[in-house]
């Protein structure tokens, strides 16, 4: 059975490739805004809904594949954030994050034949250090537009690590893919050798 990744995220693909997982990336067809607008549950529930929707959007088109879907949700002070609409929006997000605790929840799901067979979500806590206006502008000069694709306006594997003074949680979850649980689920399904 072929393994598909319902994502065009470079980091999620890199994580799978580095772990030795053979896959093909396919863009999902999901209206994330519509799902977020009607969701009333927790961040973990929302991240799972989004991950499952992405997996199903690809799995429903083919019955002979196993599809990985993944998504992340960021909250600060009880407010959920989406990817920034532009550089000014990114700067506003960073000003709001400054000196506060960020909760980042990533979920991953496996779907086949139009049915979700497995999903999980994990949350990490990231303490954003106080950010000066000069730092924010220099940071965006250095890492824009790459961080425009990131819900928390950072890439931990890049200059974004400078936003934080403390991080608690799984590294892969912070990068947007709870990799260790996913690898276990793939072994259970015989996709990877156990």
N, C-alpha and C positions, 0 to 999 in steps of 0.2 A: 504494500500500500504506500503510495506517495505521501510525503509529508509537505504540507504547504504552510507558509507563514502569512497570515492575513494582515500584512503590515508592510509599509515602505520605509519604516524607521531603520536608518543605518545601524544604530547601536544594537537594536534587537537582533538584526541579522548577524552582526559581528559576534554577539554573545553566543548565538547558536553555532555559528561556524567555528569559533574558537573552542567550543565544547565538543566539536567533532560530530555535530548533528547535521546530516544532509537534508536540505530543504530547498524549496523554491518559493520566492516571495511573490505574492499576489496582492494587489491593492484591494482592500475591502470597500464595499459600497454601503456605508452606514451614515445616516444623518445624526451625528452625535449631538448637535444642538437640540434636536427634537427630543431625543432620549433624556438629555439633561434637564430640559424644560419641564418634563412631567414627573421626574424622579423625586421622591420624597423620603428616601431612606438614607442610610449611612453612606459614607465615602466608599467603604468596602463593597457595599451592595451596588453602588453606582459603577465603580470600576469593574465589577463582575458583569453587570448588565452590558456595559460597553464591550468588554472582552468577548463575551458570548455572542453579542450581535455581530461583531467583526468576524468571528469564526464561522458563524452560521451564514453570513452573507456570501462567503466563499464555498462552504460545505454544501449549501443548498443547490449550487450549480453543478456539482459533481458528486457522485456517490462512491467513487473508488479512491477517495483521498481522506486523510486525517488532517484537520486544519487547526493550527494554533492561532488563537486570537489573544491580544493583550492590550491593556490600556492602563493609564495612570490618572489619578485625581489628586490635586493639591488643594489643601485648605490651610488658611492662616486666620487666626482669631474667629473661627467659625464661618469664614467666607470662602466659598469655592472659587478657584481660578481656572480659566481656560487658557489656551495658548494666546499670547499677546496678538492683538490685531495689527500692530505695527511697532516701530521702534519707540514712539512716544508712549504707547500702551505698556511696552516692556519696562520702560523707565518708571512709569507709575506703579507697576507691580513691584519692582525692586524697592521703591521708596516705601511701599506698604509693608513689604517683608522685613525691612530693616529693623534689627534688634528683636525680632519675634521668632516664635517657634513655628516651623512649617511641618505639617503632616502630609506625607506623600504615601499614597496607597496605590499599589500596582496589583492588577489581577491578570490571570492567564486562564484560558479555557481551551479545551479540545473538543472539536465537533467533527462528526462524520455522518453522512447520509441525512443531513438536515436536523440532527439531534446533538445536543451538547451532552457529552459523556463524562466530563470532569471539569472542575474549575476550582480555583483557590485565589485568595487575596491576602496580601501582607502589607503591613504599614510600618513606615520608618518615620522617626522624628529627627528633624534637622534644625538646629538652632542657628538662625541667621545672625551674623554679627552686625553691629551698627555700620551702615553703609553711608559714606559721604557722597555728595552729589558728584564730586570729581571722580570718585571711584566708579560710580554708576555709569557716567559718560565714557570713561576710559574702558570699562569692561565691555560696554556695548560696542564701542569702536573696535575692540579686539575680537569679539565673538559674534558679531551680527553679520549675516542673517542666521547663522547656525542655531542660535538659541531661540529664534522665532518659532521653531518647530517643537519647542520644549515647554510643557505646561508650567513648569516652575521657573522658566527663563534661565535655566542653567544646564550645563553638561558637566556632570561630576568628573568625567574623564578628561575635561579640559579646564579652562580658566575658571569655570563655575565653582570649582572646589574652594576658591577664595571667598565665596559668599558666607561660608560657615565657620563657626567656632567649635561646634560639637555635632556629631552625627551618631544616632543610635538606630540600628536596624541593618538589615541585610543589604549588602552592597549591590547585588543584582536587582533587588526590588527597587532600590533607588535609581538604578539605570533603566528601569521600566519593564523588567521581565523577571518574575520570581522563578529563577532558573533551576534551583535545586529541586523544588517540588515538581516542576515540569519534567525534568530529567527522570525523576522517579516514576511519574505517570507514563512517560514514554517507554520505560523499561517494563512496567506492568503490562503494557499493551503489546510488547514484543517488537516495538519499533527499534529499540536499542537493546543490545545484549546485556543481560544482568549478571 
